[in-house]
Amino acid sequence: MTRESGTTIIGIGNLLMGDEGVGVHVIRHLERTAPPPPGTEYLDGGTGGLHLLEPLQARTRTVIIDATADGRPPGTVRRLTPRFSSDYPATLTAHDIGLKDLLDAAYILGDPPDVTLFAVSITLPSKLGTELSDPIAAVVPGMAERVLNELD
């Protein structure tokens, strides 16, 4: 596969599970407020999985935004550079295996992209619904800005 120069920004999450959908909410915020710069694509990755392997490998860089149930205060954001599934923080079972498998598959196939993960801490259980809790909603604009700063 020939890889294009540029960045794919993937928001992961289930919008029906409240805070667990934070990655998709960040993508939607970016789509409303900041057109993708040249060479950049925004992608709603839903609940993740191997169907994201092609977009992950399409460009030289990938930024992933996802929720994590890591015991930190809700709204804590960590920037990580995972290389293998074992480098991922504890995440939600709705897509945990799919994301880890996705990253491992990219490395097994060779020439993996540069991957940056923004992990947003949430509290479990997350209430059902499409709205984010106040602490998580408050980090969405700042997350969008941090993601765009990654492009510089």
LINPE-V301790 format. One record per pair of residues at least 24 apart in sequence whose C-alpha atoms are under 10 Angstrom apart, sorted by the first residue. I is the first residue (numbers start at 1). J is the second residue. If there is no record, write none. Layout:
# LINPE-V301790
[[I:J] [I:J]]
This chain:
# LINPE-V301790
[[1:54] [1:57] [1:58] [1:111] [2:57] [2:58] [2:59] [2:60] [3:55] [3:56] [3:57] [3:58] [3:59] [3:60] [3:61] [3:111] [3:112] [3:113] [4:39] [4:57] [4:58] [4:59] [4:60] [4:61] [5:39] [5:40] [5:58] [5:59] [5:60] [5:61] [6:37] [6:38] [6:39] [6:40] [6:41] [6:58] [6:59] [6:60] [6:61] [6:62] [6:151] [7:36] [7:37] [7:38] [7:39] [7:40] [7:41] [7:42] [7:55] [7:56] [7:58] [7:59] [7:60] [7:61] [7:62] [7:63] [7:113] [7:114] [7:115] [7:150] [7:151] [8:36] [8:39] [8:40] [8:41] [8:42] [8:43] [8:55] [8:56] [8:57] [8:58] [8:59] [8:60] [8:61] [8:62] [8:63] [8:64] [8:115] [9:36] [9:40] [9:41] [9:42] [9:43] [9:44] [9:45] [9:55] [9:56] [9:61] [9:62] [9:63] [9:64] [9:65] [9:115] [9:116] [9:117] [9:147] [9:148] [10:41] [10:42] [10:43] [10:44] [10:45] [10:46] [10:48] [10:52] [10:55] [10:56] [10:62] [10:63] [10:64] [10:65] [10:66] [10:117] [11:42] [11:43] [11:44] [11:45] [11:46] [11:47] [11:48] [11:63] [11:64] [11:65] [11:66] [11:67] [11:117] [11:118] [12:43] [12:44] [12:45] [12:46] [12:47] [12:48] [12:49] [12:64] [12:65] [12:66] [12:67] [12:95] [12:99] [13:44] [13:45] [13:46] [13:47] [13:48] [13:65] [13:66] [13:67] [13:92] [13:94] [13:95] [14:45] [14:46] [14:47] [14:48] [14:67] [14:94] [14:95] [14:128] [14:129] [14:130] [15:46] [15:47] [15:128] [15:129] [15:130] [15:131] [15:132] [16:126] [16:127] [16:128] [16:129] [16:130] [16:131] [17:94] [17:125] [17:126] [17:127] [17:128] [17:129] [17:130] [17:131] [17:132] [18:122] [18:125] [18:126] [18:127] [18:128] [18:129] [18:130] [18:131] [18:132] [18:133] [18:136] [19:67] [19:68] [19:74] [19:75] [19:120] [19:121] [19:122] [19:123] [19:124] [19:125] [19:126] [19:127] [19:128] [19:129] [19:130] [19:131] [19:132] [19:133] [19:134] [19:135] [19:136] [19:137] [20:47] [20:66] [20:67] [20:68] [20:69] [20:91] [20:92] [20:94] [20:120] [20:121] [20:122] [20:123] [20:124] [20:125] [20:126] [20:127] [20:128] [20:130] [20:132] [20:136] [21:46] [21:47] [21:65] [21:66] [21:67] [21:126] [21:129] [21:130] [21:131] [21:132] [21:136] [22:65] [22:66] [22:67] [22:68] [22:75] [22:119] [22:120] [22:121] [22:122] [22:130] [22:131] [22:132] [22:133] [22:136] [22:137] [22:139] [22:140] [22:143] [23:47] [23:64] [23:65] [23:66] [23:67] [23:118] [23:119] [23:120] [23:140] [23:143] [23:144] [24:65] [24:66] [24:67] [25:65] [25:130] [25:131] [25:132] [25:136] [25:137] [25:140] [25:141] [25:144] [26:65] [26:66] [26:137] [26:139] [26:140] [26:141] [26:142] [26:143] [26:144] [26:145] [26:147] [27:65] [27:140] [27:143] [27:144] [27:147] [28:140] [28:144] [29:140] [29:141] [29:143] [29:144] [30:140] [30:141] [30:143] [30:144] [30:145] [30:147] [30:148] [31:144] [33:141] [33:144] [34:144] [34:145] [34:148] [36:148] [37:148] [37:151] [39:151] [40:148] [40:151] [46:95] [47:92] [47:93] [47:94] [47:95] [47:96] [47:98] [47:99] [48:94] [48:95] [48:96] [48:97] [48:98] [48:99] [48:100] [48:101] [48:102] [49:95] [49:96] [49:97] [49:98] [49:99] [49:100] [49:101] [49:102] [49:103] [50:97] [50:98] [50:99] [50:100] [50:101] [50:102] [50:103] [50:105] [50:106] [51:98] [51:102] [52:98] [52:99] [52:102] [52:103] [53:99] [53:101] [53:102] [53:103] [53:105] [53:106] [54:102] [54:106] [56:102] [56:103] [56:106] [56:112] [56:113] [56:114] [56:115] [57:106] [57:109] [57:110] [57:111] [57:112] [57:113] [57:114] [58:113] [59:112] [59:113] [59:114] [60:111] [60:112] [60:113] [60:114] [60:115] [61:112] [61:113] [61:114] [61:115] [61:116] [61:151] [62:112] [62:113] [62:114] [62:115] [62:116] [62:117] [63:113] [63:114] [63:115] [63:116] [63:117] [63:118] [63:147] [63:148] [63:150] [63:151] [64:99] [64:115] [64:116] [64:117] [64:118] [64:119] [64:147] [65:116] [65:117] [65:118] [65:119] [65:120] [65:143] [65:144] [65:147] [66:91] [66:92] [66:95] [66:99] [66:117] [66:118] [66:119] [66:120] [66:121] [67:91] [67:92] [67:118] [67:119] [67:120] [67:121] [67:122] [67:123] [67:136] [68:92] [68:96] [68:118] [68:119] [68:120] [68:121] [68:122] [68:123] [68:124] [69:93] [69:119] [69:120] [69:121] [69:122] [69:123] [69:124] [69:125] [69:126] [70:119] [70:120] [70:121] [70:122] [70:123] [70:124] [71:121] [71:122] [71:123] [71:124] [72:120] [72:121] [72:122] [72:123] [73:120] [73:121] [73:122] [73:123] [73:135] [74:120] [74:121] [74:122] [74:123] [74:124] [74:133] [74:134] [74:135] [74:136] [74:139] [75:119] [75:120] [75:121] [75:122] [75:123] [75:133] [75:134] [75:135] [75:136] [75:137] [75:138] [75:139] [75:140] [76:119] [76:120] [76:121] [76:122] [76:135] [76:136] [76:139] [77:117] [77:118] [77:119] [77:120] [77:121] [77:122] [77:136] [77:139] [77:142] [77:143] [78:117] [78:118] [78:119] [78:120] [78:121] [79:116] [79:117] [79:118] [79:119] [79:120] [79:146] [79:147] [80:115] [80:116] [80:117] [80:118] [80:119] [81:114] [81:115] [81:116] [81:117] [81:118] [82:114] [82:115] [82:116] [82:117] [83:107] [83:112] [83:113] [83:114] [83:115] [83:116] [84:108] [88:117] [88:119] [89:117] [89:119] [89:121] [90:119] [90:121] [91:119] [91:120] [91:121] [91:122] [92:122] [92:124] [92:125] [116:147] [116:150] [117:147] [118:143] [118:146] [118:147]]
